[in-house]
Amino acid sequence: MINPESKVKVNGSGKDINLLKHTWKAQWITHPSESTLDYGVFLFRHVFTLEKNISEFIIFVSADNRYRLFVNGERVCYGPSIGDTAHQRYETLDIADQLNVGKNVIAAEVVNFGEYRSVSQVTYQTAFILQADRNLNIDINTGSADWKVIKNHAFSPINITSEMMNAYYAAGPRDRVDDSKYPWGWNQLKFNDHNWLCPKSTTTEFAVGRGFLYGGAWHLVPRTIPFMEEKVERFPEIIRVSGIEKNDDFLNNKASIIPKNSKIKILIDQKHHTTGYPELTYSHGKDSEIKITYAEALVKDSNPDETVSDGNLNLVDLKGNRNDFKGKSIFGYYDVICPNGGKNRFYKPLSRRTYRFVELEITTKEEPLVLEDYHGVFTGYPFEEKAKVETGDPFLSKIWDAAWRTLRNSADEMYYDSYYENLQYIGDTKIASLISIYVSGDDRLMRKAIQQFDDSRTSEGLTQSRYPSNIIQIIPPFSLIWVDMIYDYFMYRNDPEFLRQFIPGIKSVIDWFASRVDETGMITNLKWWNFTDWTTDFPSGIPQGSDDGYSANIALQFAKTLDHAQAVFSYFNLEQEVNAYQILSKRIKKSVLDRCFDTKKGLIAETPDKKEFSQHTNILGILTDTFKQDVQSDIMKKVLEDETLFQATIYFKFYVFRALQKVGLGDMYFDLLGSWRGMIDDGMTTYGETDINPRSECHAWSSSPNFDFIHTVAGIYPGEHSFKSVIIEPNLGRLNKLEVQFPHPQGMIVVRYATNDNKINAEVSMPKDLTGEFKWKGKSVALAEGKQTISL
């Protein structure tokens, strides 16, 4: 039975098209005899005839694990947008411009990374599906049209492990390519595919969308984010060679020849951190080998067995200034290419590579190898830098630019650490999504992340800490942060229908924590990984008392989330939950003060035994108003000055700055940027996972200056939910002048400030129909649409 059709919105293009909501006409297909579970690269193609020019040719396509789609040899798309099999994304494409009257070929490269796949890859089996829009009178659908398939035996996996990388690694295999086995030209119309095989349909009965009455292996849903930006990046410099004279012609689309019987190394510096798909074109060099190693930073030459207590390389000692390369070597994952002597060979990795430094290690045999061209292709979510910040301070501009590059290199089809993990964590994503909407105004990746974390919820009610993921990991505080993300969206966007769907999930998270509040009002011992920050004083990032009970830190994190949930639920008139959450929040805060506040130190201790104190817990005391407002400023100063407290690392400093701004000490912000200044001074072009000894050189949770330069310094933030009004309350610190442009949902807000002797002259331009309030040193002025000048 065919179910009724329904209107769905095409991803990214803004069109509406008809698509079968449940069963598709096309079927999932796969190789007829090869394993559908193991590693493999599979090539599909279909030749068809177009009788006349056509203005629109809509197709829908997806695959498991990943695909690249070609039309008449031109790559038109790669995907699918990452998800899980219960939310299998499909792409919607109009390929009319790539088609010709007469014969055409559609071809797809589908890769299953098998047991080596990244942890973020959720899979069922190797499969491919393509369906044409119902209005076309041409059958190109998989399962009914004459598709063909072969396995590309040229590819085999290089398994990269945490042991090899001396750090946790979860991003999947790299490539080994044997050119002698590659079917060159396979995606071209004239390629001879007479010995290719007929694919078989997968064992599932139907290709279905979500909600199909019988279920299915994959539940197809439309892609909700735009296609990625792709931009050629030329390598600017070879910084070292061995075994050959330096020749960078091949970096500029000119040929460089590697002599026969050579062993050479070429070390290249991109000059900044980047991510994407480097492309190498080469000829000849039969039986040679090209090893390409990628690294975020070079490491000092040393004993490779030198380790620190946790078993990881002591990167803080080994990396040094990132711009220095003398006495250093490359250390990282790698690909291997084995040329067969042919002309115009081309290599592009099957998955994304992240790097600043790349080394080509080449061994030739009896034939010279010609390197014809090598360049990167930056690939990432197409965020546009709409916000502008002009401070007049070149170093602050460097801090801003590095933060934005950190965000850009940490966002693709999800927010992630691009080198080591390729996993979307809630704690990181909360910060990254706020930066996204503050700098670009684009909330689509934030929406997708919120949805995916909801999809990850387990039977006990918590979200997983990261998702998509084929390994379950739970960080209970991250479930709280997921609720905080929903609150953020509530404050910054007017979209109640999107928010409404998460009410059950919010309740389930809160119920899980509430069930662990005992008669004292404190939270008892918690299971799972209660990570809060990477300060070395928290074992494995876990605040004291989390595992064995009565952690003030965890209790206050829960109280903060209860307060946020109250605001969201109040909007939806869920007064019973609002009242219950309010009572519970007050009870928790009182219990924390009664049991953990140390009168001698004047701060909240980690546990009732009052032996240990952190910045983190007292910051939460400020953010939750556990401390009375009239003492919060003094508490904040004490938190910043008392070096005996466990110190927040670069991740949790985001929350330090929220408290700083809340208590009216935002003018101190620029004095607290030591971690970011230190990374710039060390030659980093993005910000690392931690202040010191970063494993990852690019972690979006460290890019908070992009948020704070606008939210804290320029002082632009919502006056009420849905950003229906705006508060502008500058904290300029040592700046005398500042100009900021900020993309509000209703249009651009532009502010220009000039200060002198604690007085300010401000010019504020507001978009149509937006009102607000300008605050300065206890004074306030109403704001209206249009341009206005303020002197206070």
N, C-alpha and C positions, 0 to 999 in steps of 0.2 A: 504494500500500500504506500502510495506517495502522499506525504503530508502536505497541507496547504503551504503556499509560498508566503513569505513575509518580507517587508521592506527592511533592509539593513543598510547601514551607512558604510561606504567604502572608506578604508583607512586612508587618512592623509589627504585624499583628493577632494573631499567635500561633496562628492556626488552621492545620489541615492540610486541603487540598482536593485533588481529583483534577484534573489538567491534562495534556493531551497533551504528552509530553516533547518530541516532535519536530515532526511536522506539525500545524498548527492547523487547525481547521475553518474559521475565518475567513481571509480573504485581505487583503493590503495593498491599499488603494484610493487613487486620486488623481483629480485633475481630468482630464476626458477630452481636453481640447485645449490647456490652458495649459502653458507650460514647467514641467517638474518640477524644474529645476535653478536657475532664476532666483528672485529675491525675489518673494514673494507671500504673502498672507494668504488662507486658504481656509476656507470654512464648510461643515461637513457636518451633516446632520440626518436623523433617522429617527423616524417616528411609528409607534407600535404600540399594541395594545390589551391590557390586563391584565384578565382575566375575574374575578379575585377577589384579595383581599388575600394577600400572600405575606410570610413572615417573613424570607426571605433571598433576595437577588437578586445573585449574584456575577457580576461582569464583569471582563475583563482588557483593558487598553487601552494603546496606545503610539502614537507618531507620530515622524516625522522632518520638521523639527527639533524643534519644541515644540508642545504642545497645551494648551488649556483645555477641560475637559469640563463640560457643563451637563446637568442633568436637570430638565425642566419649568421652565427658566429659572434654576434655582439652580446656581451654580458649585459643583462637588463636588470638583474635583481639577485640578491642573496638573502637567505633567511632559513627557517622562519624566525620571526621575532620570538625571543626566548620565552618559554613558558613551561608547562608540564602537560602530560598527555590528557589530563582532564580539561585543559585549556590550550589545545593545540592551535597555535596561531596559523592563519593562512593569509597570504598576501593577495591583493587585488591589483591587477595591472592592466593597462591599456597598451597593447603592443602593436597598434595599427601602424605607427611610424616605422617600425622595424620590418614590416612585411612588404613583399613584392607581389605584383601580379605574376602568376605562374607558381612554380614550386618554391616551397619554403621549408625550413627545418627548425623545430624547437628542440633544444637539447638541455639536459640537466645533469650536473655532477652532484651526486648524493653521497655523503660520507657518513658512515657509522663508526664512531671512535671506539666502539666496543668496550671491553673491560678497562681500557685506558682513558675513557672519556673524562672530561672535567666533572667535578662534583656538581656543577650547576646544570649538567645535561641530564634531563629526565627523559627516558626513552622507553619504547616498547619493543620495536624491532626496526630493521632497515625497511623503509617504505617511501614511496613517492606518489603524489596525487596532483593532477592538473585537470581542471574543468573549464570549458568555455561557457560564456554567458548563454543563457537559454535562447536569446534572440538571434544567435548565429546559426546558420544552416550548414555548419561544417562540424563534423565530428572529429575533435582532436582529444577527446576525453581519455584519460588513462582507464584501462579496463575494457574499452570498446574499440578505440582506434588502434591502428597498427603501430604500436610502440615497439622499440627494440632495446636491448640492454646487454651490457657486458660488465664484468668486473675489471677495473683498472689495476692490473697486477704491478704496475710501476711503483705504487705507494706501499710502504710498510711503516709501522709506528716506531718512533723512538720514545720509549717509556721514560718520562721524567718523574723522579720520585723526590720526596722530601729529604731522603738520605743523600741523594745526589746534590740537592740544592742547599743542604745544611740549614734548612728552614722549612716551615710548613708550606707545602706546594699542592695545589689542587686544580691546576688549570689545563690538564690534559696533555696528550703526547705532542711531540714535534714530528717532522716529516723526514723520511728517507725515500728518495726518488731515484729509480733506475730508469734512465731515459730509454734504454734498449727495449723496455717492456711497455713504453707509453704509446698509445694509439694517436699519434700526432695528427691534428686536423679533425678530430672526432666530432667537433661541434659545427663543422662546415657542411654546406649543402652537398658538395661534390664528394664527400668522404664515402668510401665503399664500405657499407655495413652488411654485406651479404652473409658474413659469418657470425653476425650478432644473433642473440637469442630472443625468443619471445618471452616477455616477463610473465609472471603469474600473479594472480590476485593474492593478496594477503589472506590469512586464515580468518580474518574478521569478515562478517557478512556484509556490512554496509560501511560506507563513509558517512559519518553522521555529525550533526551539530549537537551542542549541549541541549539536553532536554528530550532527546530521542527516547521513545518509550522502552526500547530493549537495551539501551546502553550501547557501549562500544569501546574499542581499545583506545581510540583517539576521539576527543570531543572537539570538533573544529569550531573555532571562534575567530572573528575578524581581528586583524592586527589593529592596535589602537594608537600606535606611535608612527611618526613619519619615518621614511627611509633615512639611512645614515648619510652624513656628509662624507664625501671622499675628495681628498685634495692632494695632489702630487707635492711631495716634499723632497727637494734635492739635497743630497748630502753635501755639506759645504767643504769638508776637509778630511784628507787622509793625514793622520797624525803620526803614524809609524808604519814602516814596512821592514820586512826581513826577507832575504833571499832574492830580492829584485829591487831595481831602482823605482823610486816613487813616480807614478804616472796616474793622474786622476782623470784621464780622458773618459773612461767608462762611467764616471759619475756625471758626465755632461753629455751623454748620448753620443759619445765617440768611442771607437774601439781601442781597447788596450789588450796587448798580446802577452800571455803568460807562456814563456818558452817551454819546449818539451823537456821532460825529465827534470822538472823543477819541484822544489818544496818551498812555498812562499807563504807569508802572512801579510795581510793588509788590515790595519786597524783604522776604523773610520769613526769620526766624532760628528754626530748630528748637531751638536752644540746646545741642544735642549732635549728634554724628555719628550717622548712621543709614543704613539701607538697606532697600529694599522697593519697594512699588508705590503711589505717591501716587494718589489718586482725586479727580477734579474733576467736579462736577455743575454744569450751567449751562443757561441757556435764552436764546432770542432771539439778538440780535446778528448778524443776517444779514450776510454778507460781511465780518465782522470777522476778526481774527487774534489768536491767543493764543500767544505764544512763552514756553515754560517752560524756564528755565536752571537747572541744578543744579551746585553746587560744594561741595567739602569745606571750602574756606576762601575768604574774599575776598582780593583783591590790591589793593595800593596803586595809585592812579591814576598812570600813568607812560606813557612812550613804549612802545607795544606792540612796537616793533622792538628794544627794549633786550634784549640777550641776554648770556649769558656764553659762555665759550670753547667749551662743548660744544653750543651752539645752543639750549639750554633757557632758559626764563624764569628769571631769578634770583629764585626763590621765597623764598629766605631774606630777601632785601631787600623783596620785594613783599608777603609775607603778614603779617609783624608779629604782634602779639597778636591771636589769633583772635576775641576779644571786641570789639575795636575795629572800627567800621565807617565812621567818618568818614574821608573822603578815600580811600575804597576802592570798588571795583566788583566785580561778579561776572564770573568767567571760567570757562567750563566747557561741557559738552555740553548739548544742548537738544532739546526737542520743539516741534512747531508744530501747532496745532489751528485749523481754519478752520470756524467755526460756520455753519450754514445757516438759522438763525432758528427752529429747532424748539424744542420744550419738553422739559425733563428729559433733556438730552443728558448722556452720561457718557463720561469718558475715563480709562482705566487703561493705562499703558504695556505694550507687548508684552514687554518685558524689564525686569529690575530696575534701579532708579535708586539712586544713592548720593549723599548730600548732608548738609550741615548747613544751607546757605543755598539758598533757592529764590527766583528772581525771575520774576514774571509781567510780561511786556511785552505790552500789549494795545493794538491799534488797532481802533477801531470806525468803522463807516460811518453809514448813515442810520437804524440801529436800535440802541437801547441793548442792552447785554449784561448779563444777570443772572448773577452768580456765586452759586450757591446753597449749595455746600459744597465745601471743599477740605481734605483731611487725608491724612496718610501712613498706610500700612499696613506696619509693620515686618514683614519676612519673613526668616526664618533657621532654621538647624537648631535643633530644640527642646531645646537644652541647658538643664538645670536646675542652678541654682547651689546644689549640695548642700554644698559646703565652706563653712566660715565661719572668718574670721580676725578676731579682736578684739585690737588692739594698744593701744587707749587713745589713739592718736595720730591725730587727724583727717586730717592730711596723708597718712599712710600708707594710710588708708582711701580717700582720693582716688586714690592710686596703684593700689590694688587694683581699685577700681571702673572706672577708665579702662582697665586691662588687660583686665578681663572684657568690657567693651564692645568693645574691640578684637577680642577673640576672637569674640564673638557676631556682630559685623559682618563677620567674615572667614570665616564658615562658613555654607554653604547646603547644596547637594547635594554640595559638595566644599569644601575649604579654598581660599581665594583672596584676591586683592586686589580688593576689590569695585568700585572706581571705574575704574581704568585697564586692568586686564588680565583679570580673571575667569579666571585660570589657577592651577592647583594645582601649586606647585613643591615639590620634595622637601625642600629646606632649610628652607623656611617650615613645611611640614607636620609635620616631625619635632617641632618645638617646639610647634606648635598642638595636635597630638594628645596630647602629654604633659599640656598644660594641660587639655585636655578630660577626660582620665581623672582628673586630680588634683582638679578642681573639680566636675565633674558625675558622674564615675564611668561615663560613657557612652563605650564604645569602638567603637561601630558605624561612625562616620565614619572613625576611624583604620583600622579593618579594610578599609573600602572603599578608602581611599587606598593602603594597602599593596598591595592586590590590583590596583588600577589601574596603579600604577607597575610591577608585574610584567607586566601586560598590555602595557606600553609598550616592553618590551625589544626592541632591534634585533638584526639578524642577527650583529653583532659581539659581542653579549653584554651591552652596557650598557643601562640604562634610559634613557629620555628624561628630561630635566631636569624636565619638567612634563607632566602628562597628566590628562585627555584634551587632545589638541592635534592640529590638522590641519596644523601645521608642525613638522617634526622639529627639536628643539633638544637638544643633549646637553651636559651638564656632568658630566664624569667624577667629580669629588668628590661630586656629588649621588647618583650610583649607590652610592657607599660609604655615604652617609648613609641610603639606602634599606635597606641591610643593617643599619645601626645601628638603624633603626626596627623592624626585625624583632626585633632583640635587645631593644629596649625592650618590645615586646609579650611576648616570652618572659619577661622579668623581672616584668611586671605582670599577666599573665593566664595561666591554666592552660588552654591550648587547643592541644594538640600537633597535632591534625589540621589545624587552620588553618595552623599553622607549617610542617608537613611539605611542603606544596605548593610552598614557596618555596625548597627546597633546590637544585633545578637553577638557579634564578635567582641565588642567592647564589654558587654555584660559577662561573657564567658571568661575573659581575662580577669576582670574585677572579682568575679565570684571565686576564681582559683586563689587569688591572694586573700580575699576576705575570709575564706574558710581556714586560713592559717593564722588569723589574728586570734590570740587566746584571750583569756579573761583579764589579762593585764593591759590589753590594748596594743601589745607588741606582736610582731610576726615571729612565729616559731621557726624551727629549722626548715630550710628549703632544700629541695633536691635540684638537680641539674646544675648548670654552670652560671653562677650569679655574677657574671662579669660586670664591672662598673667603670674601671679605668686601668691603664697599664702601669700605674705607679708601682714601683717595686715593693712598696710597703703593703700593698694588697696582694697576698699570695695568689698567683695566676689571675690577677685582676679582681679578686673577690674581696669585698669588705669584710672585716672581722664580724663574726656573729651571723653571717649569712647561712652557713652550713649547720651551725649548732644552735642557732636561735638568738633573737633579740638584737638584731642589727639595726641601729638607728638609721643608718644609711638606706637600707632597703625599705624600712618603714616610711621614711620621708619620700622616697621615690614613689611609693604607692600612694601616699597622701597627695602628692603633686598630680598624679594621674587621676585620682578621685576628683580633685578640684576641676581639672580639665573636662572630665566626663560630665560633671554637673552642668557646665556651660553648654555642652552639646545637647545633653538630654533635656535641659530646660527649653531649648529652642524647639524641640519636638514635643513639648508638653508632657514629658514623662516624669510627672511630679513625684511619684512614689519612689523611683530610683534616685531622683535628685535629692529628696529628703534623706533617704538612706545613706547616700554617698556623703552628704554633708555631715551627718551625725558621725559616721565612721571616720571621716577625715579629721574632724575635731578631736575625736577620742584618741586617734593615733598620735596626733601632734602633742596632746596633753601628756600622753604616756611617755613619749620620747623625752619631753622636758622633765617630767617627774623622775624618770629613771636614769637618764643619761646626761642631763645638764650638770656640769661640774662648776660649782659656785666659785671655787678658787681660780680656775682658769677662765671662767666666764664663757665657756663654749660647750657644745654638745660633744660628748665622747662617742666612740664607735659602739660601745656596748655598756650595759649597766655597771660593769666593774670599773669603768672610767680610767682605763690604763692607756688607751690610745686615742688620738685625735687626728682628724684630717680636715683639709680644706673642703673636700667634697661634701661631707655631711653637714658642715656649717653653712656652706653655700646653699644646700637644699633647705636648711632651716630658714634662710632668708627668702628663697624663692617660694616657699610654702606659707610664709608668714607665721611659721612656728615661733620665731622670735617676734616680739611686738615691734611695730614699725618704728617707734621712737628710738629703738636701740640698734636697728639694723645697720645704720651707717657705721657706728662704732664697731659692731661685730665684723663688718666687711673689712674695715681697716686692720683689725686684729688678725683676721684670716690672711691678709696679704703680708703682714709684718712678721708673724710668728713662724719662724723657720723650723720649729720643732714639729709642726703639723705635717702630716703626710701631704706631699705636694701634688697638685693636679698636673697631669701631662697635657700635651697639646690638644688631645681630644676633649678632655673635660674642661679645658679653659673656655670652650664655648659657653658652658654654664656659669663659669666664673664671671664672664663678661655680661651674662644676663643679670646676675646679681649686682654687679658693679653699676650697671645702668639703672636697675630698679631702685637702688638706694640713693641715686643722685650723684654718684662718683664717676660718671662716664668720662669726665675730663682726664681721668688717669689712664684711659685706654692705651694711648700711644706709649706710655711708660711700661706697659706690660707685654710688649711685642718681642721680647728677647728671643723666644724660641724661633720665630719667623726670621728675625734679623740674623740669627746664628746660621740658619739654613742657607740664606742668601749668601752670607759671608763664606760658607763652605762650598760655594759654587753650585749649589742645587738650583734647579730651574722649576722644580715642583716641591711640594711639602710632604715630608715623610710620615710614616705611621706613628712614630714617636719622636720626642724632642731629640733624643740621643740614641745611637745604635739602631737606626731604623732598618728593619728588614726590607720593607717596601719603601721605595723612594717617592711614591705617589699615592696618597691616601686622601680621599675627599673630605674626611672629617677634619683634616688640618687646613682646609681652605676657607675657614670661617672669616678671615679678613674681608672677603668679598661681601659677606653679609654685614659685618660690623661697621665697615666704612660708611654704609648707608643707614643701617638700623640704629647704631649707637652714635657714631660721630655726626652724621647729618641729622640723625634723630627722627627718621621717617618710619612710622609704624602704625598699625591699625588703631583707630579710635573705638571701634566696635566690630562685632563679627561681620564677616563678608566684606571687610574693608570698605564699609559704607561711608565711613568718615576717616579722616587721617589726623594723627597727632604728629607735629613736627617740633622736636625738642632737641636742639643741637647740643653736642658735647665736644667742642672743638679743641679742648686741651691747649696745646702749644701753637695750634694753627691760628693765623690771623685772617686767612682767607680760605674759602672752600666753595667749590661749585660742584653740584651733583645733579645728575639726571636719573630719574627712577621710573620704571615702567609699571604704573598702577593699572589695574584692569580696565579703568575707564579712560586711560590716556596717560601721557607723560607728565610727571611732576618734576619741575625744575626749580632748584633753590640756589641762591648765591648769597654767601655770608661774608661779612667783613666785621672784625671786632677790634675794639680799642678800649682799654680801661674798663673791662667788664661790661661794656656796652656793645650792642650788636645792631648792625644795619643789615636787613635781610630783604631779598627780593624773592618772592615765591610765586610761581606760576602753577595753577591748578587746572586739571581737565574739567570739562563741562559737567555740571551737576554734582561735583564733588565739594564737600564742605569739610571743615576741620578746625583745628586749634593749634596756634603757634605758642610755644612755651619757652620762657627764658628767665632764669634766676627768680623764680616765683611769680613772674608776671605772665599774662596770657593775652592773646589777641585772636579773635575769630577769623577763620579763613573761609573764603568763598571761591567759586570758579574764576578763572582768569588770573591776571597778573596783579600783585599787590606788593607794596613796599612797607616794611615794618622797621621802626627804630625803637629800641628798648634799652 
